[in-house]
């Protein structure tokens, strides 16, 4: 979310007449070593990247030789409504795939809004907190040099402590497509050297929070009642059909514990036979911040939707 971001250093004051020479990619000795990059896209943008029947994403993978993965359409980066794209492969293949995707998204903007589109757009990279120091540098020296060389604006958000277990920060790049690619090249070159960075490659969407805007009650999932206690902490009670409670809870309570940990909300399920008035729906009371409640609700209702689909088969 833009409101949570703080500018670590300012954007360049004015673009230079000519772009600087492209940054140096990693040495040929290490160029075959796999790397990756993650960034955010809206649900609509994800659809255009995938293409009809997956045609566009398949074409991009063929052209770049990189692997392109997207989080599911209900798996968002915590605190946003954006999905996650992860591109993995050799350094050059990853950069090529990023360029193909960002160029596609820019062309979609032009198609929608006509010719008066601001050429400077934003892209938000996901970078592990443990690796941010390597791109900031002492006193901000490295990130300042990246801004100078790329001419892109670069902001690094603070770590969002509202989400349990979140160890990633957002790096927002503002600029033309050329400036963004140059900045990504510089940033990834630095991350490529960081031994900690490669460790998160195998769990790209592990924290993805499911948000859901379903109208409970209208679809048989139960009613929704809000009890305003304090400004800081709210409590929401939702009803879930008794036959779906098992899947929400999970074996040994695993699912409900994971939902609680990821969302940061406290979750209490009513005892058997304790239903919402006039229904056969068990009560699930979710307590926490509005954001934590929304995250937990979404994850619970995703489990319910899955159980309903499975029951209909």
Buried (B, 14 or more C-beta within 10 A) or exposed (E): BEEBBEEBBEBBEEEEEEBEEEBEBBEEEEBEEBBBBBBBBBEEBBBBBBBEEEEBBEEBBEEBEBBBBBBEEBBBBBBBEBBBBBBBBBBBBBBBBBBBBBEBBBEBBEEEEEEEEEEBBBBBBBBBBBBBEBBBBEEEEBBBEBBEBBBBBBBBBEBBEBBBEBEBBBBBBBBBBBBBBBBBBBBBBBBBEBEEBBEBBEEBBEBBBBBBEBEBBEEEBBBBBEEEEEEEBBBBBBBBBBEBBEBBBBEEEEBBEEBBEBBBBBBEBBEEEEBBEEBEBBBBBBBBBEBBBBBBBBBBBBBBBEBBEEEEE
